[in-house]
């Protein structure tokens, strides 16, 4: 009996402590501290490739969290209109742009939208995700299999929780929004 129990404990340890590839770890720097994120290349390879490409080229640096809804999510990633350090910055249009790259085909998967999930924002067209993404403050199962989950916060969710909230009466639009300081691979 003890041998079976030991083998079960070893199996449990191996399953729950799978190593995470460092190439799929990103650091999101916010005003209140760093957020360590794991990207899920196995379920959303094209979305992960896009996020890495934009992040590692500095496109997300200084981009604002233009839509933040308490108890739901914080949205960012408008690299066209949402870069607060750019001469083209337009808070009134933040959230309406993307990158110069083509939109992505959806990669909907079975991963749930739970606290700390990163998922791609899109229009009503399932194949319209480009550069914008959101981080869930709590579970949002109504989004499951309708938006592409591509990552999860591993550490630093308390820093995400401190992102300035938007106006509830204006779909979460934020005046004087917080921004991404930098977003890079580990």
N, C-alpha and C positions, 0 to 999 in steps of 0.2 A: 504494500500500500504506500509506504513512504517513497519507494522508487517511482511509482506512478505520479505521486504528488510533486516530487522533484522535477520530473520530466515535464509536467504540466506548467510548473512555475518557470522553467527554462524556456518553454515554448512561448508563454505569455510575455516574458522579458524580451525575447527576440522579436515578437510581433509588435510590441508597443515601443520598442526602442530602435526602430529602423533608422539607419543613418540618412541624413538629409544631404543631398548633393550641394556643396557650396556654390556651384554655378547657378543654382536656383534660389539663392538667398539674396535678398535686397535689403538695403537700409534706407528708410524714409526718414529724413531729418525734419523735425517740426520744431516750433518755437519752444515747446515744453520738453523736448527730448527725442531720442531715436526710437524708431519702430522697426523691428526685425520682421521681415516678411518672407514666407516660403512661396515660391511660384510653382504651380502644378503643370509642368511641361507635359506630363503624360496624358492629361485629359484636355488640355487647351493649348496645344503646341504653337499654333499661329498667333494666338493672343499673347502668350508668354514671350514669343520672339519679338512681337511688336513692342510690348512694354519694355523689354530689355533694350531694344534698339533706341527707343525714344529716351528712356532714362539715362542710359550710358552715354548718349550724345548731349546730355544736359537740357533736353527739351522740357522736362518737368520742373526744373529749377525755377523758383519764384512764381510758379503757377498757383493761383488761388483756389481755395475751397469755396466755389461760387454758390453751392446749394447744400445746405446742412439742415437736416430735419431731426429735431430731438426725438430720441426713441426709435429712429429709423436708420439714417445713414448720412455720411459726409461725401459729397461728390466733388471731384476735381479733374484735372487732366486736359482742360481746353488749352492746348498749346498755341492756338491761333490768337484768341482774344483774352485769355486768362493769365498771361504772363505779366505780373505786376512790374517787372523791370524793363519791359519792352515799350518802345514808343507807340506801338499799336495797341497797348493795353486799353481795354474798354470794358469796365465792370458791367455796364448795361448790356453788353453783348456776350459776356463770359457765359459759357455753357452752350453757345450756339456754334462753336467751331471745333476743329479737330486738327490733325496734322495734314501735311501735303501728300501723305501716303494714301493708297486706296483703302476703302472700307473693307472690313474683314467679314468673311463668311462665318455665321454663327458656329460655335462649338459648345452647344448646350450639353450639359452633363448631369450626372446624378448627385453631384456634391451639393449639400444644402447651403442655403443662405442663412448663416448663423452668426453670432457675435464674432467679429474679426474677419469675416469673409471679404475678399476683394472680388469684385465682379465688374464687368464692362457695362458702361452706360450705352444706350442706343436710342434711336427714334422708334417709331412703331414698326419700322422695317427690321426684321430679325437680323438682317445682314448689313446693318449700318454702324456697327461698333467701329471706332477708329482710334481714339486716344483717351477719351474720358472714361473714368472708372469711379467706383464708389466703395467705401468701407462700411460695413454694417455695424451699427451700435448694438443691435440685438437681432434675434432670429426674425427672418422675413420669408417664411415658407411660401407665400404667394408669388415670390419671384423664382422659385425653383423650376429648373428646366425651361425657363423663359429668357434668362440672361446667362451669359457665360461666366461661370465662376473660374477664376484663374489663379487664386492665391488665398493665403490666410495669414493673419498676424500671429507670429510666434511669441513675440515679446514686445512690450511697450504699448499695449492697448490703452493703458491709463493716459498716455499722451494723445492718442486719438480722441479719447473722451473729452479732452480739454479744448478741442477745436471749437471756435466760436460758432454758435448756432445762428441760423437764419430766422427770418420773419415767417411765423407759422401761417400768416394770412397771405403770404406772397410765395407759396410753394418752396419755402426754405431759402429764398434769396438772402444773401448776406451783405450787409453794408460794412465797409472796412474789414474785409475777410482775412482770415489767417491764410498762410500760404505754405507751400512746400519749400523748404530751404534747399534741400537737394534730395535726389532719389538715384541711387547707384547700386550696382552689384557689390557684393561683399568683397 
